[in-house]
């Protein structure tokens, strides 16, 4: 079962990303280390597989 867009955003925020806002259903999140990611879709919608992979990659790129 696919994750929800809201779940992906919560995971990013837990990893230290900050929501810089966006237009419409897009959310731009950045990490103080310089990693950036944009997530599209309303919070209750199912996330696409490529979005889930992009979130995993962004979290891995953040220095520990």
N, C-alpha and C positions, 0 to 999 in steps of 0.2 A: 504494500500500500504506500503510495507516495506521501512524502511529508508535505506539510502546509508551508506556504511562503512565510507566515508568521513564525513558524518553528525555526526556519533557516535564519531569519533576522535575529531571533533570540539567541541562537548559538553564536552568531557573529558578535553580538553585543557582549555575551559572556566571555568571549575570547579577547575583548578589549577594543572592538571596533566601535566607532562613533557614527551615528546617523547624521549626515549632512543635509538631509532632505532630498527633494527631487521634484520632478514634474509629473503630475498624474499619479499613476501607480508605480512609478520608479522610485527606488530608494538608493541613494549613494552612501556607501559606508567606507570609512577610512580608518586605518590603524595608525597610531603614532609612529610606527616604524616605516610608514610610507606605502603599505599595501592598500590597494583600493579595489572595490568591487561594487557593481551595480546589480540590484535585484529588482525584477519587474513582477508585477502581479499584485492583486489585492491580498491582504493578510490571510483570508480564509480560503483562498484558492489552492489547488494542488500545485506543488512545485514540479517543474520539469526535471528530467534526469540531468540535463546539462547544468541546471542551476544547482542541484545537489552536489555535483562534481566540482563546480566552481567554488562553492562554499568550502568544501573539504580542502581544496587546493589553497585557497586564501588562508585558511586557518593553519595549514602546514607551513606556509611561507612566513608566518609571524615568528620572529625570534623568541625563544623561550627565556 
